[in-house]
Amino acid sequence: MILEAIGQAEEAGTRLAAACSLVGISVRTVERWRQRPEADDDRRGPRHQPRNTLSASEQARIVEVLKSQSM
C-alpha cells in the first residue's frame, strides 16, 4: 500500500525523496521494497521493550482513570 501511494506520487511529479520524507521512511527502504514486490511494508519496529514500559495492570489502571467521570 505504501509503495503504491509513493508510486502514484512519483507519477504525479513528486520526487521520491519528498514522498518518502512525507511518510517517514528512507529512499533506500523504498528501493529495497521494490526489489521484493511481494513484501510491501517490511518494517519491524523496535526490537526491545524499554525498561520503563508500563505493565498490563498499569495500562489498565490508566484507561480506568481516563474513562472515569470523577474529576
PQR file of N, CA, C, O and H, with PARSE charges and radii, in Angstrom:
ATOM      1  N   MET A   1       0.815  -1.174   0.000 -0.4000 1.5000
ATOM      2  CA  MET A   1       0.000   0.000   0.000 -0.0000 2.0000
ATOM      3  C   MET A   1       0.870   1.254   0.000  0.5500 1.7000
ATOM      4  O   MET A   1       0.586   2.197  -0.738 -0.5500 1.4000
ATOM      5  N   ILE A   2       1.911   1.280   0.803 -0.4000 1.5000
ATOM      6  CA  ILE A   2       2.791   2.439   0.833 -0.0000 2.0000
ATOM      7  C   ILE A   2       3.509   2.583  -0.495  0.5500 1.7000
ATOM      8  O   ILE A   2       3.625   3.686  -1.028 -0.5500 1.4000
ATOM      9  H   ILE A   2       2.142   0.514   1.402  0.4000 1.0000
ATOM     10  N   LEU A   3       3.994   1.468  -1.032 -0.4000 1.5000
ATOM     11  CA  LEU A   3       4.686   1.530  -2.322 -0.0000 2.0000
ATOM     12  C   LEU A   3       3.770   2.040  -3.421  0.5500 1.7000
ATOM     13  O   LEU A   3       4.195   2.802  -4.290 -0.5500 1.4000
ATOM     14  H   LEU A   3       3.900   0.571  -0.599  0.4000 1.0000
ATOM     15  N   GLU A   4       2.531   1.626  -3.381 -0.4000 1.5000
ATOM     16  CA  GLU A   4       1.561   2.075  -4.376 -0.0000 2.0000
ATOM     17  C   GLU A   4       1.344   3.584  -4.270  0.5500 1.7000
ATOM     18  O   GLU A   4       1.314   4.280  -5.284 -0.5500 1.4000
ATOM     19  H   GLU A   4       2.186   1.008  -2.676  0.4000 1.0000
ATOM     20  N   ALA A   5       1.193   4.085  -3.053 -0.4000 1.5000
ATOM     21  CA  ALA A   5       0.984   5.516  -2.848 -0.0000 2.0000
ATOM     22  C   ALA A   5       2.204   6.318  -3.284  0.5500 1.7000
ATOM     23  O   ALA A   5       2.064   7.380  -3.890 -0.5500 1.4000
ATOM     24  H   ALA A   5       1.217   3.519  -2.229  0.4000 1.0000
ATOM     25  N   ILE A   6       3.389   5.821  -2.984 -0.4000 1.5000
ATOM     26  CA  ILE A   6       4.608   6.510  -3.392 -0.0000 2.0000
ATOM     27  C   ILE A   6       4.732   6.492  -4.911  0.5500 1.7000
ATOM     28  O   ILE A   6       5.144   7.485  -5.511 -0.5500 1.4000
ATOM     29  H   ILE A   6       3.503   4.958  -2.492  0.4000 1.0000
ATOM     30  N   GLY A   7       4.385   5.388  -5.527 -0.4000 1.5000
ATOM     31  CA  GLY A   7       4.398   5.300  -6.988 -0.0000 2.0000
ATOM     32  C   GLY A   7       3.448   6.296  -7.625  0.5500 1.7000
ATOM     33  O   GLY A   7       3.785   6.936  -8.621 -0.5500 1.4000
ATOM     34  H   GLY A   7       4.050   4.582  -5.040  0.4000 1.0000
ATOM     35  N   GLN A   8       2.275   6.426  -7.057 -0.4000 1.5000
ATOM     36  CA  GLN A   8       1.305   7.399  -7.580 -0.0000 2.0000
ATOM     37  C   GLN A   8       1.818   8.822  -7.419  0.5500 1.7000
ATOM     38  O   GLN A   8       1.639   9.654  -8.308 -0.5500 1.4000
ATOM     39  H   GLN A   8       2.001   5.906  -6.248  0.4000 1.0000
ATOM     40  N   ALA A   9       2.454   9.101  -6.292 -0.4000 1.5000
ATOM     41  CA  ALA A   9       3.010  10.438  -6.072 -0.0000 2.0000
ATOM     42  C   ALA A   9       4.111  10.729  -7.091  0.5500 1.7000
ATOM     43  O   ALA A   9       4.205  11.838  -7.618 -0.5500 1.4000
ATOM     44  H   ALA A   9       2.600   8.425  -5.570  0.4000 1.0000
ATOM     45  N   GLU A  10       4.939   9.724  -7.361 -0.4000 1.5000
ATOM     46  CA  GLU A  10       6.001   9.908  -8.359 -0.0000 2.0000
ATOM     47  C   GLU A  10       5.419  10.146  -9.747  0.5500 1.7000
ATOM     48  O   GLU A  10       5.918  10.990 -10.492 -0.5500 1.4000
ATOM     49  H   GLU A  10       4.862   8.824  -6.933  0.4000 1.0000
ATOM     50  N   GLU A  11       4.369   9.408 -10.100 -0.4000 1.5000
ATOM     51  CA  GLU A  11       3.723   9.596 -11.401 -0.0000 2.0000
ATOM     52  C   GLU A  11       3.142  11.002 -11.538  0.5500 1.7000
ATOM     53  O   GLU A  11       3.059  11.546 -12.639 -0.5500 1.4000
ATOM     54  H   GLU A  11       3.964   8.722  -9.495  0.4000 1.0000
ATOM     55  N   ALA A  12       2.740  11.584 -10.400 -0.4000 1.5000
ATOM     56  CA  ALA A  12       2.172  12.930 -10.407 -0.0000 2.0000
ATOM     57  C   ALA A  12       3.260  14.001 -10.401  0.5500 1.7000
ATOM     58  O   ALA A  12       2.959  15.193 -10.458 -0.5500 1.4000
ATOM     59  H   ALA A  12       2.808  11.142  -9.506  0.4000 1.0000
ATOM     60  N   GLY A  13       4.522  13.582 -10.332 -0.4000 1.5000
ATOM     61  CA  GLY A  13       5.617  14.532 -10.416 -0.0000 2.0000
ATOM     62  C   GLY A  13       6.384  14.774  -9.135  0.5500 1.7000
ATOM     63  O   GLY A  13       7.306  15.589  -9.114 -0.5500 1.4000
ATOM     64  H   GLY A  13       4.767  12.613 -10.286  0.4000 1.0000
ATOM     65  N   THR A  14       6.021  14.080  -8.059 -0.4000 1.5000
ATOM     66  CA  THR A  14       6.719  14.245  -6.789 -0.0000 2.0000
ATOM     67  C   THR A  14       8.029  13.473  -6.825  0.5500 1.7000
ATOM     68  O   THR A  14       8.087  12.358  -7.344 -0.5500 1.4000
ATOM     69  H   THR A  14       5.271  13.418  -8.076  0.4000 1.0000
ATOM     70  N   ARG A  15       9.060  14.058  -6.285 -0.4000 1.5000
ATOM     71  CA  ARG A  15      10.341  13.355  -6.187 -0.0000 2.0000
ATOM     72  C   ARG A  15      10.248  12.260  -5.130  0.5500 1.7000
ATOM     73  O   ARG A  15       9.528  12.395  -4.140 -0.5500 1.4000
ATOM     74  H   ARG A  15       9.013  14.964  -5.864  0.4000 1.0000
ATOM     75  N   LEU A  16      10.980  11.183  -5.354 -0.4000 1.5000
ATOM     76  CA  LEU A  16      10.953  10.042  -4.441 -0.0000 2.0000
ATOM     77  C   LEU A  16      11.343  10.462  -3.028  0.5500 1.7000
ATOM     78  O   LEU A  16      10.699  10.048  -2.064 -0.5500 1.4000
ATOM     79  H   LEU A  16      11.564  11.073  -6.158  0.4000 1.0000
ATOM     80  N   ALA A  17      12.379  11.271  -2.891 -0.4000 1.5000
ATOM     81  CA  ALA A  17      12.835  11.690  -1.566 -0.0000 2.0000
ATOM     82  C   ALA A  17      11.745  12.456  -0.815  0.5500 1.7000
ATOM     83  O   ALA A  17      11.582  12.276   0.391 -0.5500 1.4000
ATOM     84  H   ALA A  17      12.902  11.608  -3.674  0.4000 1.0000
ATOM     85  N   ALA A  18      11.000  13.305  -1.520 -0.4000 1.5000
ATOM     86  CA  ALA A  18       9.940  14.081  -0.876 -0.0000 2.0000
ATOM     87  C   ALA A  18       8.805  13.172  -0.431  0.5500 1.7000
ATOM     88  O   ALA A  18       8.276  13.336   0.668 -0.5500 1.4000
ATOM     89  H   ALA A  18      11.133  13.451  -2.500  0.4000 1.0000
ATOM     90  N   ALA A  19       8.426  12.217  -1.271 -0.4000 1.5000
ATOM     91  CA  ALA A  19       7.356  11.282  -0.919 -0.0000 2.0000
ATOM     92  C   ALA A  19       7.767  10.424   0.284  0.5500 1.7000
ATOM     93  O   ALA A  19       6.962  10.182   1.184 -0.5500 1.4000
ATOM     94  H   ALA A  19       8.856  12.083  -2.164  0.4000 1.0000
ATOM     95  N   CYS A  20       9.009   9.973   0.293 -0.4000 1.5000
ATOM     96  CA  CYS A  20       9.500   9.156   1.406 -0.0000 2.0000
ATOM     97  C   CYS A  20       9.522   9.959   2.696  0.5500 1.7000
ATOM     98  O   CYS A  20       9.139   9.459   3.754 -0.5500 1.4000
ATOM     99  H   CYS A  20       9.663  10.170  -0.437  0.4000 1.0000
ATOM    100  N   SER A  21       9.968  11.190   2.605 -0.4000 1.5000
ATOM    101  CA  SER A  21      10.013  12.055   3.780 -0.0000 2.0000
ATOM    102  C   SER A  21       8.621  12.247   4.367  0.5500 1.7000
ATOM    103  O   SER A  21       8.448  12.262   5.586 -0.5500 1.4000
ATOM    104  H   SER A  21      10.279  11.596   1.745  0.4000 1.0000
ATOM    105  N   LEU A  22       7.646  12.392   3.505 -0.4000 1.5000
ATOM    106  CA  LEU A  22       6.272  12.614   3.953 -0.0000 2.0000
ATOM    107  C   LEU A  22       5.727  11.435   4.760  0.5500 1.7000
ATOM    108  O   LEU A  22       5.011  11.633   5.741 -0.5500 1.4000
ATOM    109  H   LEU A  22       7.787  12.380   2.515  0.4000 1.0000
ATOM    110  N   VAL A  23       6.065  10.214   4.348 -0.4000 1.5000
ATOM    111  CA  VAL A  23       5.568   9.033   5.065 -0.0000 2.0000
ATOM    112  C   VAL A  23       6.542   8.520   6.118  0.5500 1.7000
ATOM    113  O   VAL A  23       6.241   7.558   6.825 -0.5500 1.4000
ATOM    114  H   VAL A  23       6.647  10.054   3.551  0.4000 1.0000
ATOM    115  N   GLY A  24       7.700   9.150   6.228 -0.4000 1.5000
ATOM    116  CA  GLY A  24       8.636   8.807   7.291 -0.0000 2.0000
ATOM    117  C   GLY A  24       9.494   7.586   7.055  0.5500 1.7000
ATOM    118  O   GLY A  24       9.854   6.889   8.004 -0.5500 1.4000
ATOM    119  H   GLY A  24       7.945   9.931   5.654  0.4000 1.0000
ATOM    120  N   ILE A  25       9.828   7.314   5.805 -0.4000 1.5000
ATOM    121  CA  ILE A  25      10.738   6.208   5.502 -0.0000 2.0000
ATOM    122  C   ILE A  25      11.854   6.716   4.608  0.5500 1.7000
ATOM    123  O   ILE A  25      11.735   7.788   4.015 -0.5500 1.4000
ATOM    124  H   ILE A  25       9.535   7.880   5.034  0.4000 1.0000
ATOM    125  N   SER A  26      12.927   5.965   4.507 -0.4000 1.5000
ATOM    126  CA  SER A  26      14.061   6.395   3.697 -0.0000 2.0000
ATOM    127  C   SER A  26      13.886   5.942   2.245  0.5500 1.7000
ATOM    128  O   SER A  26      13.148   5.002   1.949 -0.5500 1.4000
ATOM    129  H   SER A  26      13.023   5.094   4.989  0.4000 1.0000
ATOM    130  N   VAL A  27      14.578   6.631   1.367 -0.4000 1.5000
ATOM    131  CA  VAL A  27      14.569   6.258  -0.052 -0.0000 2.0000
ATOM    132  C   VAL A  27      15.114   4.842  -0.203  0.5500 1.7000
ATOM    133  O   VAL A  27      14.609   4.063  -1.011 -0.5500 1.4000
ATOM    134  H   VAL A  27      15.177   7.395   1.608  0.4000 1.0000
ATOM    135  N   ARG A  28      16.133   4.513   0.565 -0.4000 1.5000
ATOM    136  CA  ARG A  28      16.736   3.183   0.488 -0.0000 2.0000
ATOM    137  C   ARG A  28      15.727   2.095   0.859  0.5500 1.7000
ATOM    138  O   ARG A  28      15.750   1.007   0.282 -0.5500 1.4000
ATOM    139  H   ARG A  28      16.543   5.147   1.221  0.4000 1.0000
ATOM    140  N   THR A  29      14.855   2.376   1.805 -0.4000 1.5000
ATOM    141  CA  THR A  29      13.829   1.412   2.180 -0.0000 2.0000
ATOM    142  C   THR A  29      12.910   1.132   0.999  0.5500 1.7000
ATOM    143  O   THR A  29      12.593  -0.024   0.719 -0.5500 1.4000
ATOM    144  H   THR A  29      14.836   3.259   2.274  0.4000 1.0000
ATOM    145  N   VAL A  30      12.479   2.185   0.301 -0.4000 1.5000
ATOM    146  CA  VAL A  30      11.610   2.009  -0.866 -0.0000 2.0000
ATOM    147  C   VAL A  30      12.344   1.223  -1.950  0.5500 1.7000
ATOM    148  O   VAL A  30      11.762   0.334  -2.572 -0.5500 1.4000
ATOM    149  H   VAL A  30      12.736   3.124   0.528  0.4000 1.0000
ATOM    150  N   GLU A  31      13.602   1.539  -2.179 -0.4000 1.5000
ATOM    151  CA  GLU A  31      14.374   0.797  -3.182 -0.0000 2.0000
ATOM    152  C   GLU A  31      14.458  -0.682  -2.821  0.5500 1.7000
ATOM    153  O   GLU A  31      14.341  -1.546  -3.690 -0.5500 1.4000
ATOM    154  H   GLU A  31      14.075   2.261  -1.674  0.4000 1.0000
ATOM    155  N   ARG A  32      14.660  -0.969  -1.541 -0.4000 1.5000
ATOM    156  CA  ARG A  32      14.746  -2.370  -1.091 -0.0000 2.0000
ATOM    157  C   ARG A  32      13.403  -3.072  -1.265  0.5500 1.7000
ATOM    158  O   ARG A  32      13.357  -4.221  -1.703 -0.5500 1.4000
ATOM    159  H   ARG A  32      14.755  -0.267  -0.835  0.4000 1.0000
ATOM    160  N   TRP A  33      12.292  -2.377  -0.919 -0.4000 1.5000
ATOM    161  CA  TRP A  33      10.966  -2.964  -1.086 -0.0000 2.0000
ATOM    162  C   TRP A  33      10.649  -3.215  -2.550  0.5500 1.7000
ATOM    163  O   TRP A  33      10.002  -4.208  -2.883 -0.5500 1.4000
ATOM    164  H   TRP A  33      12.330  -1.443  -0.563  0.4000 1.0000
ATOM    165  N   ARG A  34      11.091  -2.336  -3.418 -0.4000 1.5000
ATOM    166  CA  ARG A  34      10.804  -2.509  -4.847 -0.0000 2.0000
ATOM    167  C   ARG A  34      11.537  -3.706  -5.434  0.5500 1.7000
ATOM    168  O   ARG A  34      11.105  -4.267  -6.441 -0.5500 1.4000
ATOM    169  H   ARG A  34      11.616  -1.529  -3.148  0.4000 1.0000
ATOM    170  N   GLN A  35      12.632  -4.097  -4.818 -0.4000 1.5000
ATOM    171  CA  GLN A  35      13.345  -5.293  -5.268 -0.0000 2.0000
ATOM    172  C   GLN A  35      12.595  -6.563  -4.877  0.5500 1.7000
ATOM    173  O   GLN A  35      12.789  -7.618  -5.481 -0.5500 1.4000
ATOM    174  H   GLN A  35      12.984  -3.642  -4.001  0.4000 1.0000
ATOM    175  N   ARG A  36      11.727  -6.452  -3.850 -0.4000 1.5000
ATOM    176  CA  ARG A  36      10.921  -7.581  -3.380 -0.0000 2.0000
ATOM    177  C   ARG A  36       9.461  -7.154  -3.359  0.5500 1.7000
ATOM    178  O   ARG A  36       8.936  -6.857  -2.286 -0.5500 1.4000
ATOM    179  H   ARG A  36      11.570  -5.595  -3.360  0.4000 1.0000
ATOM    180  N   PRO A  37       8.790  -7.114  -4.497 -0.5600 1.5000
ATOM    181  CA  PRO A  37       7.420  -6.602  -4.552  0.2800 2.0000
ATOM    182  C   PRO A  37       6.407  -7.406  -3.736  0.5500 1.7000
ATOM    183  O   PRO A  37       5.323  -6.897  -3.450 -0.5500 1.4000
ATOM    184  N   GLU A  38       6.719  -8.628  -3.360 -0.4000 1.5000
ATOM    185  CA  GLU A  38       5.768  -9.420  -2.574 -0.0000 2.0000
ATOM    186  C   GLU A  38       5.697  -8.946  -1.122  0.5500 1.7000
ATOM    187  O   GLU A  38       4.753  -9.299  -0.415 -0.5500 1.4000
ATOM    188  H   GLU A  38       7.599  -9.042  -3.593  0.4000 1.0000
ATOM    189  N   ALA A  39       6.660  -8.166  -0.665 -0.4000 1.5000
ATOM    190  CA  ALA A  39       6.682  -7.675   0.716 -0.0000 2.0000
ATOM    191  C   ALA A  39       6.589  -6.155   0.705  0.5500 1.7000
ATOM    192  O   ALA A  39       7.578  -5.478   0.424 -0.5500 1.4000
ATOM    193  H   ALA A  39       7.427  -7.880  -1.239  0.4000 1.0000
ATOM    194  N   ASP A  40       5.420  -5.615   1.005 -0.4000 1.5000
ATOM    195  CA  ASP A  40       5.221  -4.166   0.938 -0.0000 2.0000
ATOM    196  C   ASP A  40       5.892  -3.468   2.117  0.5500 1.7000
ATOM    197  O   ASP A  40       6.989  -2.933   1.963 -0.5500 1.4000
ATOM    198  H   ASP A  40       4.616  -6.166   1.232  0.4000 1.0000
ATOM    199  N   ASP A  41       5.274  -3.462   3.263 -0.4000 1.5000
ATOM    200  CA  ASP A  41       5.802  -2.754   4.421 -0.0000 2.0000
ATOM    201  C   ASP A  41       6.494  -3.771   5.313  0.5500 1.7000
ATOM    202  O   ASP A  41       5.836  -4.498   6.057 -0.5500 1.4000
ATOM    203  H   ASP A  41       4.382  -3.897   3.388  0.4000 1.0000
ATOM    204  N   ASP A  42       7.798  -3.825   5.244 -0.4000 1.5000
ATOM    205  CA  ASP A  42       8.556  -4.853   5.939 -0.0000 2.0000
ATOM    206  C   ASP A  42       9.239  -4.322   7.199  0.5500 1.7000
ATOM    207  O   ASP A  42      10.176  -4.940   7.704 -0.5500 1.4000
ATOM    208  H   ASP A  42       8.333  -3.234   4.639  0.4000 1.0000
ATOM    209  N   ARG A  43       8.769  -3.169   7.712 -0.4000 1.5000
ATOM    210  CA  ARG A  43       9.378  -2.624   8.917 -0.0000 2.0000
ATOM    211  C   ARG A  43       9.069  -3.514  10.100  0.5500 1.7000
ATOM    212  O   ARG A  43       8.004  -4.128  10.166 -0.5500 1.4000
ATOM    213  H   ARG A  43       8.008  -2.667   7.302  0.4000 1.0000
ATOM    214  N   ARG A  44       9.994  -3.584  11.027 -0.4000 1.5000
ATOM    215  CA  ARG A  44       9.851  -4.456  12.180 -0.0000 2.0000
ATOM    216  C   ARG A  44       9.595  -3.692  13.481  0.5500 1.7000
ATOM    217  O   ARG A  44       9.118  -4.284  14.449 -0.5500 1.4000
ATOM    218  H   ARG A  44      10.859  -3.086  10.974  0.4000 1.0000
ATOM    219  N   GLY A  45       9.895  -2.422  13.524 -0.4000 1.5000
ATOM    220  CA  GLY A  45       9.715  -1.654  14.749 -0.0000 2.0000
ATOM    221  C   GLY A  45      10.828  -1.916  15.740  0.5500 1.7000
ATOM    222  O   GLY A  45      11.829  -2.539  15.388 -0.5500 1.4000
ATOM    223  H   GLY A  45      10.283  -1.942  12.737  0.4000 1.0000
ATOM    224  N   PRO A  46      10.680  -1.457  16.969 -0.5600 1.5000
ATOM    225  CA  PRO A  46      11.726  -1.653  17.975  0.2800 2.0000
ATOM    226  C   PRO A  46      11.943  -3.136  18.257  0.5500 1.7000
ATOM    227  O   PRO A  46      11.003  -3.929  18.226 -0.5500 1.4000
ATOM    228  N   ARG A  47      13.169  -3.491  18.528 -0.4000 1.5000
ATOM    229  CA  ARG A  47      13.497  -4.892  18.788 -0.0000 2.0000
ATOM    230  C   ARG A  47      13.505  -5.226  20.277  0.5500 1.7000
ATOM    231  O   ARG A  47      13.695  -6.383  20.653 -0.5500 1.4000
ATOM    232  H   ARG A  47      13.933  -2.846  18.554  0.4000 1.0000
ATOM    233  N   HIS A  48      13.302  -4.230  21.115 -0.4000 1.5000
ATOM    234  CA  HIS A  48      13.289  -4.479  22.552 -0.0000 2.0000
ATOM    235  C   HIS A  48      12.244  -3.589  23.223  0.5500 1.7000
ATOM    236  O   HIS A  48      11.809  -2.579  22.669 -0.5500 1.4000
ATOM    237  H   HIS A  48      13.147  -3.290  20.810  0.4000 1.0000
ATOM    238  N   GLN A  49      11.863  -3.988  24.410 -0.4000 1.5000
ATOM    239  CA  GLN A  49      10.928  -3.194  25.201 -0.0000 2.0000
ATOM    240  C   GLN A  49      11.727  -2.235  26.076  0.5500 1.7000
ATOM    241  O   GLN A  49      12.698  -2.656  26.705 -0.5500 1.4000
ATOM    242  H   GLN A  49      12.216  -4.808  24.860  0.4000 1.0000
ATOM    243  N   PRO A  50      11.352  -0.974  26.133 -0.5600 1.5000
ATOM    244  CA  PRO A  50      12.035  -0.061  27.055  0.2800 2.0000
ATOM    245  C   PRO A  50      11.854  -0.529  28.496  0.5500 1.7000
ATOM    246  O   PRO A  50      10.849  -1.154  28.835 -0.5500 1.4000
ATOM    247  N   ARG A  51      12.826  -0.223  29.332 -0.4000 1.5000
ATOM    248  CA  ARG A  51      12.749  -0.654  30.732 -0.0000 2.0000
ATOM    249  C   ARG A  51      11.581  -0.009  31.469  0.5500 1.7000
ATOM    250  O   ARG A  51      11.071  -0.565  32.441 -0.5500 1.4000
ATOM    251  H   ARG A  51      13.643   0.285  29.057  0.4000 1.0000
ATOM    252  N   ASN A  52      11.160   1.162  31.006 -0.4000 1.5000
ATOM    253  CA  ASN A  52      10.086   1.860  31.715 -0.0000 2.0000
ATOM    254  C   ASN A  52       8.708   1.630  31.093  0.5500 1.7000
ATOM    255  O   ASN A  52       7.795   2.430  31.299 -0.5500 1.4000
ATOM    256  H   ASN A  52      11.574   1.615  30.217  0.4000 1.0000
ATOM    257  N   THR A  53       8.554   0.550  30.338 -0.4000 1.5000
ATOM    258  CA  THR A  53       7.260   0.210  29.749 -0.0000 2.0000
ATOM    259  C   THR A  53       6.257  -0.110  30.852  0.5500 1.7000
ATOM    260  O   THR A  53       6.576  -0.793  31.824 -0.5500 1.4000
ATOM    261  H   THR A  53       9.296  -0.099  30.170  0.4000 1.0000
ATOM    262  N   LEU A  54       5.049   0.392  30.683 -0.4000 1.5000
ATOM    263  CA  LEU A  54       4.002   0.119  31.671 -0.0000 2.0000
ATOM    264  C   LEU A  54       3.589  -1.342  31.614  0.5500 1.7000
ATOM    265  O   LEU A  54       3.541  -1.942  30.540 -0.5500 1.4000
ATOM    266  H   LEU A  54       4.789   0.947  29.893  0.4000 1.0000
ATOM    267  N   SER A  55       3.291  -1.907  32.771 -0.4000 1.5000
ATOM    268  CA  SER A  55       2.780  -3.281  32.811 -0.0000 2.0000
ATOM    269  C   SER A  55       1.325  -3.267  32.349  0.5500 1.7000
ATOM    270  O   SER A  55       0.712  -2.207  32.229 -0.5500 1.4000
ATOM    271  H   SER A  55       3.330  -1.420  33.643  0.4000 1.0000
ATOM    272  N   ALA A  56       0.789  -4.437  32.094 -0.4000 1.5000
ATOM    273  CA  ALA A  56      -0.604  -4.544  31.656 -0.0000 2.0000
ATOM    274  C   ALA A  56      -1.553  -3.983  32.711  0.5500 1.7000
ATOM    275  O   ALA A  56      -2.538  -3.328  32.371 -0.5500 1.4000
ATOM    276  H   ALA A  56       1.287  -5.299  32.190  0.4000 1.0000
ATOM    277  N   SER A  57      -1.265  -4.234  33.985 -0.4000 1.5000
ATOM    278  CA  SER A  57      -2.134  -3.720  35.045 -0.0000 2.0000
ATOM    279  C   SER A  57      -2.036  -2.189  35.141  0.5500 1.7000
ATOM    280  O   SER A  57      -3.037  -1.524  35.407 -0.5500 1.4000
ATOM    281  H   SER A  57      -0.464  -4.766  34.261  0.4000 1.0000
ATOM    282  N   GLU A  58      -0.852  -1.637  34.930 -0.4000 1.5000
ATOM    283  CA  GLU A  58      -0.702  -0.176  34.941 -0.0000 2.0000
ATOM    284  C   GLU A  58      -1.461   0.460  33.777  0.5500 1.7000
ATOM    285  O   GLU A  58      -2.116   1.490  33.937 -0.5500 1.4000
ATOM    286  H   GLU A  58      -0.039  -2.178  34.714  0.4000 1.0000
ATOM    287  N   GLN A  59      -1.363  -0.163  32.616 -0.4000 1.5000
ATOM    288  CA  GLN A  59      -2.099   0.339  31.449 -0.0000 2.0000
ATOM    289  C   GLN A  59      -3.602   0.297  31.704  0.5500 1.7000
ATOM    290  O   GLN A  59      -4.320   1.247  31.394 -0.5500 1.4000
ATOM    291  H   GLN A  59      -0.831  -0.999  32.486  0.4000 1.0000
ATOM    292  N   ALA A  60      -4.067  -0.805  32.265 -0.4000 1.5000
ATOM    293  CA  ALA A  60      -5.500  -0.946  32.563 -0.0000 2.0000
ATOM    294  C   ALA A  60      -5.942   0.119  33.560  0.5500 1.7000
ATOM    295  O   ALA A  60      -7.024   0.687  33.413 -0.5500 1.4000
ATOM    296  H   ALA A  60      -3.484  -1.577  32.516  0.4000 1.0000
ATOM    297  N   ARG A  61      -5.137   0.394  34.554 -0.4000 1.5000
ATOM    298  CA  ARG A  61      -5.476   1.413  35.559 -0.0000 2.0000
ATOM    299  C   ARG A  61      -5.566   2.795  34.916  0.5500 1.7000
ATOM    300  O   ARG A  61      -6.466   3.568  35.244 -0.5500 1.4000
ATOM    301  H   ARG A  61      -4.257  -0.067  34.674  0.4000 1.0000
ATOM    302  N   ILE A  62      -4.658   3.113  34.018 -0.4000 1.5000
ATOM    303  CA  ILE A  62      -4.687   4.403  33.324 -0.0000 2.0000
ATOM    304  C   ILE A  62      -5.964   4.531  32.501  0.5500 1.7000
ATOM    305  O   ILE A  62      -6.614   5.577  32.517 -0.5500 1.4000
ATOM    306  H   ILE A  62      -3.926   2.485  33.752  0.4000 1.0000
ATOM    307  N   VAL A  63      -6.318   3.493  31.796 -0.4000 1.5000
ATOM    308  CA  VAL A  63      -7.559   3.514  30.999 -0.0000 2.0000
ATOM    309  C   VAL A  63      -8.761   3.690  31.926  0.5500 1.7000
ATOM    310  O   VAL A  63      -9.683   4.447  31.623 -0.5500 1.4000
ATOM    311  H   VAL A  63      -5.790   2.643  31.783  0.4000 1.0000
ATOM    312  N   GLU A  64      -8.744   2.993  33.043 -0.4000 1.5000
ATOM    313  CA  GLU A  64      -9.833   3.111  34.020 -0.0000 2.0000
ATOM    314  C   GLU A  64      -9.981   4.551  34.512  0.5500 1.7000
ATOM    315  O   GLU A  64     -11.093   5.075  34.582 -0.5500 1.4000
ATOM    316  H   GLU A  64      -7.995   2.378  33.290  0.4000 1.0000
ATOM    317  N   VAL A  65      -8.879   5.178  34.847 -0.4000 1.5000
ATOM    318  CA  VAL A  65      -8.904   6.564  35.340 -0.0000 2.0000
ATOM    319  C   VAL A  65      -9.379   7.499  34.236  0.5500 1.7000
ATOM    320  O   VAL A  65     -10.178   8.399  34.494 -0.5500 1.4000
ATOM    321  H   VAL A  65      -7.976   4.753  34.790  0.4000 1.0000
ATOM    322  N   LEU A  66      -8.904   7.300  33.017 -0.4000 1.5000
ATOM    323  CA  LEU A  66      -9.310   8.154  31.904 -0.0000 2.0000
ATOM    324  C   LEU A  66     -10.799   8.033  31.594  0.5500 1.7000
ATOM    325  O   LEU A  66     -11.435   9.009  31.199 -0.5500 1.4000
ATOM    326  H   LEU A  66      -8.255   6.568  32.808  0.4000 1.0000
ATOM    327  N   LYS A  67     -11.346   6.850  31.771 -0.4000 1.5000
ATOM    328  CA  LYS A  67     -12.769   6.644  31.492 -0.0000 2.0000
ATOM    329  C   LYS A  67     -13.682   7.097  32.634  0.5500 1.7000
ATOM    330  O   LYS A  67     -14.881   7.293  32.439 -0.5500 1.4000
ATOM    331  H   LYS A  67     -10.829   6.056  32.092  0.4000 1.0000
ATOM    332  N   SER A  68     -13.108   7.259  33.820 -0.4000 1.5000
ATOM    333  CA  SER A  68     -13.935   7.648  34.968 -0.0000 2.0000
ATOM    334  C   SER A  68     -14.428   9.089  34.801  0.5500 1.7000
ATOM    335  O   SER A  68     -13.824   9.906  34.107 -0.5500 1.4000
ATOM    336  H   SER A  68     -12.134   7.100  33.979  0.4000 1.0000
ATOM    337  N   GLN A  69     -15.539   9.358  35.461 -0.4000 1.5000
ATOM    338  CA  GLN A  69     -16.126  10.692  35.335 -0.0000 2.0000
ATOM    339  C   GLN A  69     -15.851  11.553  36.547  0.5500 1.7000
ATOM    340  O   GLN A  69     -16.338  12.681  36.624 -0.5500 1.4000
ATOM    341  H   GLN A  69     -16.029   8.694  36.026  0.4000 1.0000
ATOM    342  N   SER A  70     -15.092  11.054  37.482 -0.4000 1.5000
ATOM    343  CA  SER A  70     -14.806  11.837  38.699 -0.0000 2.0000
ATOM    344  C   SER A  70     -13.589  12.740  38.464  0.5500 1.7000
ATOM    345  O   SER A  70     -12.440  12.298  38.488 -0.5500 1.4000
ATOM    346  H   SER A  70     -14.697  10.137  37.419  0.4000 1.0000
ATOM    347  N   MET A  71     -13.884  13.988  38.244 -0.4000 1.5000
ATOM    348  CA  MET A  71     -12.800  14.951  38.070 -0.0000 2.0000
ATOM    349  C   MET A  71     -13.116  16.216  38.791  0.5500 1.7000
ATOM    350  O   MET A  71     -12.322  17.156  38.766 -0.5500 1.4000
ATOM    351  H   MET A  71     -14.817  14.347  38.226  0.4000 1.0000
TER
END
